[in-house]
């Protein structure tokens, strides 16, 4: 494999390649500069340098291949104040010397040099440590620039989701193409019964999501609002967006050690649609984050019925006069007298009028169900013969069962 000078790798700079070459010139072996995720940011390419297959693979794949004992070596290097000579991990591997790249006490990565024909002398170790200090300066500079860019994109996306700014302004600040195919993703922790833990969980999710999407999709914009982390994909259709969302849920769930839910919006071709896409994503997550059996990744087509019921519950909460008075009277009667008219009517409606099935669900005799239905009609004026009334009754009773209607 021929190694060319200063190829264009994301997150690297010409200066890092120059640092690697300078260190390799003193030590005599190939030098690689890595970040904390073991990605190869830069490498040396001077003629005659010693190199082995492990280093070649790391350069080709832009990531250090996994090996047994490798994590132990990284921990040793990051903990050491100076250069560390490391034993080989395979028969065909050349010995290495490495040093941590730090900014003060903040670890940024590592620098690894394959030993030349002889072990590095004092000058070689000084060159390695000087290279680590120079690499830290360049990595910090690029990190600061990248963080500023990410913050600007985050602010722009948050404003776009709130409906602030014109389409041209949003397109400019987010760097959207002239003919975008926008898909919005939303990520939120699944409800675990501890609302007080939701805030810290979302903060950690936002930070992890920013790192994840920066690595897998350079055009993605990420912003956190409320309990949700939103990700805008400017060139992805629903299938590709769903696949990326599934990968993100798996990766972020492992990182956070907590179950996550993701929502995938319908596609749109204009930034003006972003507030509507956000509302759609919020509706989906409102359903899936509270249902233990909900899919980890869902679109509106997967949750339409539950979303519709939630909106009906919201409307009934805003307009109590729309409640059927007989249903509320039935619920009050069950609560005060210990009867079971509402569960019986609900079971009969769920069974689409099948008395035997409703009785089986309630574990009572079919005649008991018939009696309760007749008494509900007589006592509370609930007409179960008309289809519209049956639908209205079922909707309100279903909302009560799901916690979205008048209390029982």
C-alpha positions in Angstrom: 0.0 0.0 0.0 1.3 3.4 -1.0 0.8 6.1 1.7 0.3 9.6 0.3 1.0 12.8 2.1 -1.8 14.5 4.0 -5.0 12.8 2.6 -8.3 14.5 3.4 -9.6 12.7 6.5 -12.5 14.1 8.4 -11.5 15.8 11.7 -7.8 16.0 10.8 -5.5 18.7 9.6 -2.4 19.2 7.5 -0.6 20.1 10.8 -1.3 16.7 12.4 0.2 14.9 9.4 3.3 17.2 9.7 3.6 16.4 13.4 3.4 12.6 12.6 6.1 13.0 9.9 8.4 15.0 12.2 8.2 12.3 15.0 8.7 9.5 12.5 11.8 11.2 11.1 13.4 11.0 14.5 12.2 7.6 15.7 12.4 5.8 12.4 9.0 4.0 12.5 5.5 4.8 11.3 3.6 7.2 13.6 -0.2 7.4 14.0 -2.2 10.0 15.9 -5.5 8.8 17.3 -8.5 10.3 19.1 -10.1 8.7 22.2 -12.4 6.6 20.0 -9.3 5.0 18.4 -9.9 6.6 15.1 -6.7 7.4 13.1 -6.6 11.2 12.6 -3.2 11.4 11.0 -0.2 9.2 10.2 3.4 9.6 8.9 4.4 8.8 5.3 8.1 9.4 5.2 10.2 7.1 2.9 11.8 4.1 4.6 9.8 4.2 7.8 9.2 0.9 9.5 5.6 -0.3 9.3 3.6 -3.4 9.9 0.3 -4.9 8.7 -1.5 -3.7 11.9 -0.6 -0.1 11.1 -1.5 -0.5 7.5 -5.0 -1.8 8.4 -5.5 1.1 10.9 -4.7 3.6 8.1 -6.9 1.9 5.5 -9.8 1.5 7.9 -9.2 4.9 9.7 -9.5 3.0 12.9 -7.2 0.8 15.0 -8.2 -2.9 14.6 -9.5 -4.5 17.8 -7.1 -6.8 19.6 -7.1 -8.6 22.9 -5.3 -6.6 25.6 -5.6 -3.5 23.5 -7.8 -1.6 25.9 -5.4 -2.3 28.7 -2.6 -0.8 26.7 -4.7 2.4 26.0 -5.4 2.8 29.7 -1.8 2.4 30.5 -0.8 5.0 27.9 -3.4 7.5 29.0 -2.5 7.1 32.7 1.3 7.5 32.1 2.9 11.0 32.4 5.5 10.2 29.7 6.3 7.8 26.9 5.4 4.1 27.4 7.1 1.2 25.6 4.6 -1.5 24.9 5.0 -5.2 24.2 3.8 -6.6 20.9 0.3 -8.2 20.8 0.9 -10.5 17.8 3.9 -12.3 16.3 3.9 -10.1 13.2 3.6 -6.8 15.0 6.5 -4.5 15.6 7.2 -3.0 19.0 5.7 0.4 19.8 6.1 3.4 22.0 3.2 5.7 22.8 2.2 8.8 24.7 -1.0 10.4 25.8 -2.2 13.6 24.0 -3.5 16.0 26.7 -4.6 19.5 27.2 -3.8 20.0 30.9 -5.6 17.1 32.6 -8.0 16.7 29.7 -7.2 13.6 27.5 -7.6 14.1 23.8 -6.1 11.1 22.3 -2.8 9.2 21.8 0.3 9.2 19.6 1.9 5.8 18.6 5.3 5.3 17.0 6.6 2.0 15.7 10.2 1.6 17.0 12.9 2.1 14.5 15.8 -0.4 14.1 16.7 0.4 17.7 14.5 1.4 20.7 13.9 5.2 20.9 16.7 7.0 22.8 16.2 10.1 24.9 15.9 12.3 21.7 13.3 9.9 20.3 11.2 10.1 23.5 11.4 13.9 23.5 10.3 14.0 19.9 7.3 11.8 20.8 6.3 14.0 23.8 6.8 17.2 21.8 4.6 15.7 19.1 1.9 14.9 21.6 2.0 18.5 22.9 1.8 19.9 19.3 -1.0 17.5 18.4 -2.9 18.7 21.5 -2.8 22.3 20.3 -4.1 21.4 16.8 -6.7 19.0 18.1 -8.0 21.6 20.6 -8.2 24.3 17.8 -10.1 22.0 15.5 -12.3 20.8 18.4 -13.2 24.4 19.3 -14.1 25.2 15.7 -16.1 22.1 15.4 -18.0 22.8 18.6 -18.8 26.4 17.5 -20.1 25.0 14.2 -22.2 22.4 16.0 -23.6 25.0 18.4 -24.6 27.3 15.5 -26.3 24.4 13.7 -28.0 23.4 16.9 -29.4 26.9 17.5 -30.5 27.1 13.8 -32.3 23.8 14.0 -34.0 24.6 17.3 -35.3 27.9 15.8 -36.5 26.2 12.6 -38.4 23.6 14.7 -40.1 26.5 16.5 -41.1 28.1 13.2 -38.7 31.0 13.6 -37.0 32.4 10.5 -37.7 32.2 6.7 -37.0 29.1 4.6 -34.0 30.9 3.0 -32.5 31.7 6.4 -33.0 28.2 7.7 -31.5 26.7 4.5 -28.5 29.0 4.8 -27.8 28.4 8.5 -28.2 24.6 8.3 -26.4 24.4 5.0 -29.3 22.6 3.3 -29.2 21.8 -0.5 -31.5 23.7 -2.9 -33.8 20.7 -3.2 -33.6 19.0 0.2 -35.4 15.8 1.1 -35.9 16.5 4.8 -36.6 13.8 7.4 -36.8 14.6 11.0 -35.9 12.0 13.7 -36.7 12.3 17.4 -35.0 10.4 20.2 -36.2 10.2 23.8 -35.7 7.9 26.8 -38.4 5.4 27.4 -40.5 6.2 30.5 -39.2 4.3 33.5 -41.5 5.6 36.2 -39.0 8.1 37.6 -39.7 11.5 36.0 -37.0 13.2 38.1 -34.4 11.1 36.2 -35.6 12.3 32.8 -33.7 15.6 32.8 -30.2 14.1 33.3 -31.0 11.3 30.9 -31.9 13.7 28.1 -28.7 15.8 28.7 -26.6 12.6 28.4 -28.6 11.5 25.4 -28.1 14.9 23.7 -24.3 14.8 24.2 -24.0 11.2 23.0 -26.3 11.8 20.0 -24.2 14.8 18.9 -21.1 12.6 18.9 -22.9 9.7 17.1 -24.3 11.8 14.3 -21.1 13.7 13.7 -19.4 10.4 13.1 -22.1 8.7 10.9 -23.7 11.5 8.9 -21.8 14.7 8.3 -24.9 16.7 7.1 -27.1 15.8 10.1 -28.1 18.7 12.4 -28.8 17.8 16.1 -30.7 19.9 18.7 -32.2 19.1 22.1 -35.5 20.6 23.2 -37.5 19.4 26.2 -37.2 15.7 26.6 -36.4 15.1 22.9 -33.2 15.1 20.8 -34.1 16.0 17.2 -31.9 15.0 14.2 -32.5 16.6 10.8 -31.4 14.5 7.8 -31.4 16.7 4.7 -30.9 14.0 2.0 -32.5 10.8 3.4 -35.7 9.2 2.5 -37.9 7.3 5.0 -36.2 3.9 4.5 -32.7 5.3 4.9 -33.7 7.5 7.8 -35.4 4.5 9.6 -32.3 2.4 9.1 -30.1 5.1 10.5 -32.5 5.6 13.4 -32.4 1.9 14.2 -28.6 2.0 14.3 -28.6 5.1 16.5 -31.1 3.6 19.0 -28.9 0.5 19.3 -25.6 2.4 19.6 -27.0 5.2 22.0 -28.9 2.6 24.1 -25.7 0.7 24.7 -23.8 3.9 25.5 -26.5 5.2 28.0 -27.5 1.8 29.2 -31.1 2.8 29.0 -34.0 2.0 26.6 -34.6 4.6 23.9 -37.4 5.4 21.5 -37.0 7.0 18.1 -39.6 8.6 15.8 -39.3 9.0 12.0 -41.2 11.8 10.3 -42.6 11.8 6.8 -40.3 13.4 4.3 -40.7 17.1 3.3 -39.0 19.2 0.7 -39.0 22.6 2.3 -37.7 23.9 5.7 -41.1 25.6 6.2 -42.5 22.1 7.1 -40.1 21.5 10.0 -42.6 22.7 12.8 -45.1 20.2 11.4 -42.5 17.4 11.3 -41.7 18.2 14.9 -45.3 17.9 15.9 -45.5 14.5 14.1 -42.4 13.3 15.8 -43.6 14.5 19.2 -46.9 12.7 18.7 -45.2 9.4 17.9 -42.8 9.7 20.9 -45.7 10.6 23.2 -47.1 7.1 22.3 -44.0 5.0 22.2 -42.1 6.3 25.3 -45.0 5.4 27.6 -45.8 2.0 26.1 -43.4 -0.8 27.2 -44.3 -2.9 24.2 -43.9 -0.1 21.7 -41.3 -0.5 18.9 -38.0 1.2 19.4 -38.3 3.0 16.1 -41.7 4.1 14.8 -43.4 6.3 12.2 -46.9 7.7 12.2 -48.2 4.7 10.3 -47.1 2.5 13.2 -48.8 4.6 15.8 -51.7 6.3 14.0 -54.6 4.9 16.1 -52.9 5.7 19.4 -51.9 9.2 18.2 -55.5 9.9 17.2 -56.8 8.8 20.6 -54.3 11.1 22.3 -55.5 14.0 20.3 -59.2 13.1 21.1 -58.2 12.9 24.8 -56.6 16.4 24.6 -59.8 17.8 23.0 -62.0 16.3 25.7 -59.7 17.7 28.4 -60.0 21.1 26.8 -63.7 20.9 26.3 -65.4 19.0 29.2 -68.8 19.8 27.9 -68.2 17.2 25.1 -68.2 14.4 27.7 -71.3 12.2 27.5 -73.0 12.8 30.9 -74.3 9.2 31.0 -70.8 7.9 30.7 -69.6 10.0 33.6 -72.6 9.0 35.6 -71.8 5.3 34.9 -68.2 5.8 36.0 -69.3 7.6 39.2 -71.8 4.8 39.9 -69.1 2.1 39.5 -66.8 4.0 41.8 -69.3 4.6 44.6 -71.3 1.4 44.4 -68.7 -1.1 43.4 -70.5 -2.1 40.2 -68.8 -3.0 36.9 -71.0 -1.4 34.2 -68.2 0.6 32.5 -65.8 -2.4 32.2 -68.6 -4.5 30.9 -69.7 -2.0 28.2 -66.0 -1.5 27.3 -65.4 -5.3 26.9 -68.6 -5.6 24.8 -67.5 -2.8 22.5 -63.9 -4.2 22.3 -65.4 -7.5 21.3 -67.5 -5.8 18.6 -70.7 -6.8 20.2 -69.8 -10.4 20.8 -71.4 -11.3 24.1 -69.5 -14.6 24.6 -66.1 -13.0 23.9 -66.9 -10.1 26.2 -68.0 -12.5 29.0 -64.7 -14.5 28.5 -62.7 -11.3 28.8 -64.5 -10.4 32.0 -64.6 -14.0 33.3 -68.3 -13.8 33.9 -71.4 -15.6 32.5 -72.8 -14.2 29.2 -76.1 -13.5 30.9 -74.3 -11.2 33.3 -73.0 -9.2 30.4 -76.4 -8.9 28.9 -77.9 -7.8 32.2 -75.2 -5.1 32.7 -75.6 -3.8 29.2 -79.4 -3.5 29.7 -79.0 -1.8 33.1 -76.4 0.7 31.6 -78.9 1.7 29.0 -81.7 2.0 31.6 -79.7 3.8 34.3 -77.5 6.1 32.3 -79.2 6.6 29.0 -76.4 5.1 26.9 -77.7 4.0 23.5 -75.6 1.1 22.3 -77.9 0.4 19.3 -76.7 3.3 17.1 -73.2 2.9 15.6 -72.3 6.6 16.1 -73.2 6.3 19.8 -71.3 3.1 20.1 -68.2 4.8 18.6 -68.6 7.8 20.9 -69.1 5.6 24.0 -66.1 3.4 23.1 -63.8 6.3 22.5 -64.6 7.9 25.9 -64.3 4.6 27.8 -61.1 3.7 26.0 -59.6 7.1 26.9 -60.6 6.5 30.6 -58.8 3.1 30.5 -55.7 4.7 29.0 -55.7 7.5 31.5 -56.9 10.3 29.1 -60.5 10.8 29.9 -62.8 11.5 32.9 -61.7 9.7 36.0 -63.4 6.5 37.0 
